[in-house]
Amino acid sequence: MALSPLAPAAFPDLPVIDGVTFAAGAAGVKYQNRTDVMLALLAPGSTIAGVFTRSATRSANVLDCQAKMGSDAQAGAAILVNSGNSNAFTGKAGESSVKRICEGVAARADVPLDRVYTSSTGVIGEPLPDDRITAKLDDLMAAQSPDGIAEAARAIMTTDTFAKGSAQTVTIDGKPVQIAGIAKGSGMIAPDMATMLVYIFTDAQIGHSALQSLLLRLTDRTFNNITVDSDTSTSDTLLMGATGTSGVDVTDNAAFADALHAVMLDLSHQVVRDGEGATKFVTVNVTGAANDTDARLVAMATANSPLVKTAIAGEDPNWGRIVMAVGKSGAQADRDLLTIRLGDLVLARDGWRAPEYSEDACAAYMKGQNIDINVDLGLGDGTCTVWTCDLTHEYIRINADYRS
């Protein structure tokens, strides 16, 4: 699959997180000779928090992880992820697969069963060949390395065209605290919590309740504000592990929260930049709404509109489609107060096309890779920013034969 034109130049150089090791391998879950499984081991005393899809058809893995959340256990922990098969809508067989994998990891890694977390991503409705995964566990244990996070990022890819990673270092009380994260996601991306898998690790010290609260709050400002195609997955999972090995307590620490937000925002943007068939990265800024809820309605209606997204793909400044999206959103709006801009170029205001509107200038703007759609409703202080991409013929090609 061709590399996304919006891809970064290279996978970033992520720092080693003390207390975490990684290994990846080829289990043949769907394809032979393709890296498709990763295992991360976390040191005793690590805190685990997570955010998951609210889909009514979420996978057996998601349900198992949700059931295991909520403790400040002192034991170690393990995270195993496979690509090629989502283990979703697989009934009791899917639950049994999760159980066998968790038991295999727990026995080999010497961690409690309720501290083993798994994720699966790929085709829905096909039984997971978990025996192929458990057959690789000894190799994964033997290959554990503190600097194996890049290979772990590659192992979790499905239709992704590039591996996704991000990191931040923040100094707190004179000591460095490291954060590193990886993600996968390309299609079936919509808030709730945006369709992807994300794993973030830090050497900070923080309890489960505080980390869980922080993760939820930051998810609503990052992963829940991206959309590629408005479809929510059965497998959305964000897991974060804090090993505490730095000895720095970051509970209620603003600098740590800002650094974590930066990692999460970067990863969420990379998911959009790898949207299936994407050629444009689109930021939708809504201001002046009656409230934040209305601002979000307008932002998501615009970002999810096939007509808006195809116009962007065709580099057509068809601002009437944005007017349409505002009107259908369900938010309070007034034609005569509405202002629409592409970047700094005014398209419409005071109830009709702006007198200074230039078709040539707007068409030239649309040829760029980064497009800003700015909508001001002129009604109040409500704001929202979401990120999306265009909708191209390539998206259809990828998804028309995804299973074949």
C-alpha positions in Angstrom: 0.0 0.0 0.0 1.4 3.4 -1.0 2.6 5.7 1.8 0.2 8.4 2.7 1.3 11.8 1.2 0.6 13.3 4.6 3.0 10.8 6.4 5.9 12.2 8.6 9.4 11.9 7.2 10.3 9.0 9.5 9.2 7.2 12.6 10.3 9.3 15.6 13.2 8.4 17.9 11.2 7.4 21.0 12.9 7.3 24.4 13.3 4.2 26.4 10.7 4.1 29.2 12.3 2.5 32.3 10.2 -0.4 33.4 8.8 -1.3 30.0 10.1 -3.8 27.4 8.7 -4.8 24.0 8.9 -7.6 21.5 7.2 -8.2 18.1 6.9 -11.1 15.8 5.0 -12.8 12.9 2.3 -15.2 14.1 0.5 -15.6 10.8 -2.8 -14.4 12.2 -4.0 -13.4 8.7 -0.9 -13.1 6.5 2.3 -15.1 6.5 5.7 -13.5 7.2 4.2 -10.2 8.4 4.9 -8.8 11.8 1.4 -9.0 13.5 1.8 -9.5 17.2 3.5 -7.5 19.9 4.0 -8.0 23.7 4.8 -5.3 26.1 5.8 -6.1 29.7 5.6 -3.5 32.5 7.4 -3.6 35.8 5.8 -4.4 39.2 4.0 -1.4 40.6 2.9 0.0 37.2 -0.4 1.8 37.0 -2.7 0.9 34.1 -5.6 3.1 32.9 -7.7 2.8 29.8 -10.4 4.3 27.6 -12.5 2.2 25.3 -15.1 2.2 22.6 -18.7 2.4 23.7 -19.9 0.4 20.7 -22.7 -2.0 21.5 -20.8 -4.7 19.5 -17.4 -4.2 21.0 -14.9 -7.0 20.9 -14.2 -9.7 23.5 -10.8 -8.1 24.1 -12.3 -4.7 24.9 -14.9 -6.2 27.3 -12.1 -8.2 29.0 -9.9 -5.1 29.4 -12.8 -3.0 30.8 -13.5 -5.7 33.4 -9.8 -5.5 34.5 -9.6 -1.8 35.0 -9.7 -0.1 38.4 -6.9 -1.3 40.7 -3.6 0.0 42.0 -2.1 -3.5 41.9 1.6 -3.9 42.8 2.2 -6.7 40.4 3.6 -6.3 36.9 1.4 -6.1 33.8 1.4 -7.2 30.2 -0.2 -5.9 27.0 -0.5 -8.2 24.0 -1.8 -6.9 20.6 -2.4 -8.7 17.4 -3.4 -7.3 14.0 -5.2 -9.2 11.1 -8.3 -10.2 13.1 -10.4 -8.0 15.4 -11.9 -10.9 17.4 -15.2 -9.0 17.3 -18.6 -10.5 16.9 -17.0 -13.9 17.5 -19.3 -15.0 20.4 -18.2 -17.3 23.1 -15.3 -18.4 20.9 -13.9 -14.9 21.1 -14.1 -14.9 24.8 -12.3 -18.2 25.0 -9.5 -16.9 22.7 -8.9 -14.0 25.0 -8.8 -16.3 28.0 -6.3 -18.7 26.4 -4.1 -15.8 25.3 -4.2 -14.1 28.7 -3.5 -17.4 30.5 -0.5 -18.0 28.2 1.0 -14.6 28.8 0.3 -14.7 32.6 2.1 -18.0 33.0 5.2 -17.0 31.0 5.5 -13.4 32.2 4.7 -14.3 35.8 1.9 -11.6 36.1 -1.6 -12.1 37.5 -4.3 -12.9 35.0 -6.2 -9.7 35.7 -3.1 -7.7 34.8 -2.9 -9.1 31.2 -4.6 -6.8 28.7 -5.1 -7.8 25.0 -6.3 -6.0 21.9 -7.1 -7.3 18.4 -7.6 -5.4 15.2 -8.6 -6.4 11.7 -11.4 -8.2 10.1 -14.7 -8.4 12.1 -16.6 -11.7 12.5 -13.8 -14.2 11.8 -12.7 -16.6 14.6 -9.3 -15.5 16.0 -6.7 -18.3 15.5 -5.3 -17.7 19.0 -3.2 -20.9 18.8 -0.9 -19.1 16.3 -0.5 -16.3 18.9 0.1 -18.5 21.9 2.7 -20.5 19.8 4.7 -17.3 19.5 4.7 -16.4 23.2 8.0 -18.0 24.1 9.7 -16.2 21.2 8.1 -12.9 22.4 9.3 -13.4 25.9 12.9 -14.2 24.7 13.0 -11.1 22.5 11.9 -8.6 25.1 13.9 -5.3 24.8 13.5 -1.8 26.3 14.1 -0.3 22.8 11.6 -2.4 20.9 8.8 0.1 20.7 9.2 0.9 17.0 8.7 -2.8 16.0 5.7 -2.9 18.4 4.2 0.0 16.5 4.6 -1.8 13.2 3.1 -5.0 14.5 -0.3 -3.4 15.3 -0.8 -1.8 11.8 -3.7 -3.0 9.5 -4.5 -0.6 6.6 -2.1 1.9 8.0 0.6 3.1 5.6 3.0 4.2 8.3 3.8 3.3 12.0 2.8 6.0 14.4 4.8 7.2 17.4 5.2 10.3 19.6 7.1 11.3 22.7 7.7 14.1 25.2 10.1 14.7 28.0 9.1 17.0 30.8 11.2 18.2 33.7 9.4 18.1 37.1 11.2 19.0 40.3 14.5 18.9 38.4 14.0 15.4 37.2 13.1 14.3 33.6 9.9 12.4 33.1 9.5 10.5 29.8 6.3 9.7 27.9 6.2 7.6 24.7 3.2 6.4 22.7 2.3 4.4 19.6 -1.0 4.1 17.7 -2.6 2.5 14.8 -5.6 3.7 12.8 -6.5 4.6 9.3 -10.1 3.8 8.5 -13.3 3.3 10.5 -12.3 6.4 12.5 -14.9 8.4 14.4 -15.3 9.8 17.9 -16.3 7.3 20.6 -13.3 7.2 21.0 -12.1 7.3 17.4 -11.3 4.1 15.8 -7.9 3.0 16.7 -5.5 1.3 19.1 -3.2 3.5 21.3 -0.6 2.5 23.9 1.2 5.1 25.9 3.9 4.6 28.5 5.6 6.8 31.1 8.0 6.4 33.9 6.0 8.9 36.0 4.4 7.9 39.3 0.6 8.3 39.5 -2.3 6.3 40.9 -5.0 4.6 38.8 -7.8 7.0 39.7 -5.7 10.1 38.9 -4.4 8.6 35.7 -7.8 7.4 34.6 -9.4 10.8 35.2 -6.6 12.6 33.3 -6.8 10.1 30.4 -10.5 10.6 30.0 -10.2 14.4 30.0 -7.5 14.5 27.4 -9.2 11.9 25.2 -12.1 14.3 24.8 -9.7 16.9 23.5 -7.8 14.6 21.1 -8.9 11.2 20.0 -12.6 12.0 20.5 -12.1 15.0 18.1 -10.9 13.2 15.1 -12.9 11.6 12.3 -12.0 10.0 9.0 -15.3 8.4 7.9 -17.8 8.7 10.8 -17.7 5.0 11.5 -16.9 3.8 15.0 -15.0 0.6 15.5 -15.7 -2.4 17.7 -12.1 -2.4 19.0 -11.2 1.1 20.1 -8.7 0.9 22.9 -6.4 3.3 24.6 -4.2 1.8 27.3 -1.6 3.8 29.3 1.0 2.3 31.7 2.9 4.4 34.3 5.8 2.5 35.7 6.7 5.0 38.4 10.4 4.3 38.0 11.3 7.9 37.7 10.2 8.4 41.3 8.4 11.6 40.2 4.8 11.9 41.4 2.8 13.7 38.7 -0.6 13.6 40.3 -2.4 16.9 39.4 0.8 18.2 37.7 -0.1 20.6 34.9 3.3 20.2 33.1 2.8 16.4 32.9 -0.8 16.9 31.7 0.4 19.3 29.0 3.1 16.8 27.8 0.7 13.9 27.8 -1.8 16.1 25.8 0.9 16.8 23.3 1.6 13.1 22.7 -2.1 12.3 22.4 -2.8 15.1 20.1 0.2 14.2 17.9 -0.9 10.6 17.7 -4.5 11.5 16.9 -3.3 13.8 14.1 -1.1 11.1 12.7 -4.2 8.8 12.5 -6.0 11.4 10.5 -3.0 12.0 8.3 -3.1 8.2 7.5 -6.8 8.2 6.8 -7.5 5.7 4.1 -6.9 7.5 0.8 -6.3 10.9 2.5 -4.5 13.6 0.6 -5.6 16.6 2.8 -5.4 17.2 6.5 -8.4 19.3 7.5 -8.9 21.4 10.7 -12.5 22.5 11.4 -12.6 25.4 13.8 -16.1 26.5 15.1 -16.4 29.6 17.2 -19.3 31.9 18.3 -21.7 29.0 18.9 -24.4 29.3 21.5 -22.5 26.8 23.6 -19.8 24.2 23.2 -22.3 21.4 22.5 -23.6 23.3 19.5 -20.1 24.1 18.4 -19.3 20.4 18.4 -22.5 19.6 16.4 -21.4 22.0 13.7 -17.8 20.9 13.7 -18.7 17.2 13.4 -21.4 17.8 10.8 -18.8 19.6 8.6 -16.0 17.1 9.2 -18.2 14.1 8.5 -20.0 15.5 5.4 -19.2 13.4 2.3 -20.0 16.5 0.2 -17.6 18.7 2.1 -14.9 16.0 2.1 -15.2 15.2 -1.6 -15.1 18.9 -2.4 -11.8 19.1 -0.5 -10.5 16.1 -2.4 -11.3 17.8 -5.6 -9.8 21.1 -4.4 -13.1 22.8 -5.0 -13.9 25.8 -2.7 -17.6 24.9 -2.7 -18.5 26.8 0.5 -22.2 26.1 0.0 -21.5 22.6 1.3 -20.2 24.1 4.5 -23.4 26.2 4.8 -25.3 22.9 4.3 -23.4 21.2 7.0 -24.1 24.0 9.5 -27.8 23.9 8.7 -28.2 20.2 9.1 -26.2 20.0 12.3 -29.0 20.6 14.7 -27.2 23.5 16.3 -28.7 27.0 16.6 -27.6 29.1 13.7 -28.6 32.4 12.1 -27.9 33.0 8.4 -27.2 36.6 8.8 -24.7 36.1 11.6 -22.7 33.3 10.0 -19.1 33.8 8.8 -17.2 31.1 6.9 -13.5 31.3 6.0 -10.9 29.0 4.3 -7.8 29.9 6.3 -7.9 33.7 6.4 -10.0 34.0 3.2 -13.6 35.1 3.8 -16.1 33.1 1.8 -19.4 34.2 3.3 -20.8 36.6 5.9 -23.9 38.7 6.6 -26.2 36.2 5.0 -24.5 35.8 1.6 -21.2 35.5 -0.3 -18.7 38.0 1.0 -18.0 41.0 -1.4 -14.3 40.3 -1.2 -14.6 36.6 -2.1 -12.1 35.5 -4.7 -12.7 32.2 -6.4 -9.1 32.1 -7.7 -7.6 32.8 -4.3 -9.8 30.1 -2.6 -9.1 27.6 -5.4 -5.3 28.2 -4.9 -5.7 27.7 -1.1 -7.5 24.4 -1.7 -4.4 23.0 -3.5 -2.5 22.9 -0.2 -2.2 19.8 2.0 -3.4 21.5 5.1 -6.9 23.0 5.0 -8.5 25.1 7.7 -12.3 25.6 7.7 -13.3 28.3 10.1 -16.9 28.8 11.0 -18.1 31.6 13.3 -21.8 31.4 14.2 -21.9 34.8 15.8 -24.2 33.7 18.7 -22.1 33.1 21.8 -18.9 31.8 23.3 -19.1 28.1 22.3 -16.0 26.6 20.5 -14.9 23.3 19.1 -12.0 22.1 16.9 -12.0 18.7 15.2 -9.6 17.2 12.6 -10.5 15.2 9.6 -9.3 14.4 6.0 -10.7 14.4 2.5 -12.6 11.6 0.9 -11.1 10.2 -2.2 -11.5 7.4 -4.7 -8.7 5.5 -2.9 -10.9 5.2 0.2 -13.5 3.4 -1.8 -10.9 1.1 -3.4 -9.4 0.1 0.0 -12.8 -0.6 1.6 -14.5 -2.2 -1.4 -12.2 -5.2 -1.2 -10.9 -5.1 2.4 -11.7 -8.8 3.0 -10.4 -10.1 -0.3 
